[in-house]
Amino acid sequence: MRLPDANSGADAGELDLAPIKERLDYATPGPWRREYHGHNEIMAEGGWQVAEKVTRADDTAFIAAARDDIPALISEVERLRAGN
């Protein structure tokens, strides 16, 4: 199955959350964490390796945090759109 590209739904106007949510649903479940074993890695619960040999530690921290940040941002956008 081909997932939507990151730019899908990027037309002018309201951000389409559907392709973002679909990519999130297919990603390895979180939380993710960064680890260092001679190189930067991103690991998920259960010992699943999400990414290895990420060059910069700051990028590793960003990618690992994104697994929790993106659902939180989606929830906030939906809350704001609902007027709450």
Buried (B, 14 or more C-beta within 10 A) or exposed (E): EEEBEEEBBEEEEEEEBEBBBBBBEEBBEBEBBBEEEEEBBBBBEEEEEBBEEBEEEEBBBEBBBBBEEBBEEBEEBEEEEEEE
